[in-house]
Structures are given as structure tokens and as C-alpha cells.
């Protein structure tokens, strides 16, 4: 009877202890998450390798990237710089804040 009790206690500790089933499930979830992250990084690496290959092979890609980074224009080209659109939740510069007193509110 004592041997049976020891087997039951040992089984319970193995299943519910720090190295138990819950820890095993957490490890499997982390492995799955890391594998998905690796796939994403592999896709990003491939995309970057393709971009580098295009820049090495195509003179027009090189020129376009250089012009974009240096903000250069060819003769006769016109560049338009548009202001950023205001965010819907940002206050307007002319409007007073929510706690500001208005001049005519006496």
C-alpha cells in the first residue's frame, strides 16, 4: 500500500510540478511562436535580398533610389510637398483647449 501511495504522489508531482504538463504545453506554444517568427524573418530577408539584387542589376532602380534619398530632381521636373493631414483626435492650433477660458466668457 505504501508503494502505491508513493507512485501516486510521484505521478502527481511529475504531472503538476515545475516540469509538468503545463510547462510542456507552454514550451510547445513558445516553439510555435518562434517558428512563426522565423518564417516572417525569412520572408523579410528574401524581400531584402531581392531588393538588393534589383539595385545591383538595374541602373534605373539605383537612380530612383538615389534621387529619392537625396531628394533630387531632373531638369524640368516639379516636386510638390503637401502638408501632413491633421489627425482627427489632435486639437486644432486655433481652438482653445478644453479647460481654456474664452475672452468673452465673463
N, C-alpha and C positions, 0 to 999 in steps of 0.2 A: 504494500500500500504506500509506503514511504517513497519507493522508486517511482510509482505512478504520479504521486504528487510532485516530485522533482521534475519529471518530464513535462507535466502541465505548466509548472512555474517557468521552466526553461523555455518552453514554446511560447508562452505569453511574453516573456522578456524579449525573445528574438523577434516576434511579430510587432510588438508595440514599443520597443526600445529605440535608442537613437539610430540604430542601423536597421530598423524595421521596415515594414511595408510602406509606411508614409514617406520615409526618407527615400526609398526606392522609387516611388511614384514621382517625387519632387525631382529626383535626378533625371528620370526619363523626360519630364517636362522641360527641364533645362537643356537637355541634349537636343530635344526637338526644336527649341527656340534658337539655340546656337547653330543648328543645321540650317534653319531658315535664314538666319543672319548671314551665314556663309554663302548661301545661294545668292542673296541680294548683293553681297560684296563681289562675288564672282561676276555677276551681270554688270555691275558698275565698272569693274576692271576691264571687262571686254569692251564696254562702251568707250572707255577712255583709250584703250589700245586702238580701237577703230578710228577714233578722232585723231590720234597721233599719226596713224598710218595715212589718213586723208590729208593731214597737214604736210606730211613728208612728200606725198606724191602729187599734190595739186597746188600749183602756183596760185590759182585763183582763191583757194581756201586760205593760203598763207596771207595773201594780200588782204582778204576780207577780215581776217583776224587781226592783222597789224593795224589796219585802218580803224577797226572797232576799238582796240585798246588805246591807240594814240589819238583817237577822235580826229582823224584826218579826212579831208575831202578832196576829191579830184577837182580840177578846174571846171567851173560851170555848175557844180553840184551845190545844192542848198540843204542845210540841215535845220530842222525845226525842233526846238526844245520846248516841250509842253510842261506846264506846271503840274505837280502831283495833284491828283484829285483829293479833296478833303475827305477825311474819314467820317462816317456817319455818326460816330459816338464822340468825336472831338469837338470841343467848343469853338464857336466862330470867334475870330480875333476881335470883331467889333462888339460882340454881345458880352454883357457883363456876366460874371459867374453867378452861380445860384445864390450865394449869400451876399452879393454886392448890392449896395444901396444905390438907388437911382436918384439923380439930381433933383427931380421934381416930385419926390415922394414925401414931402414934409407935411 
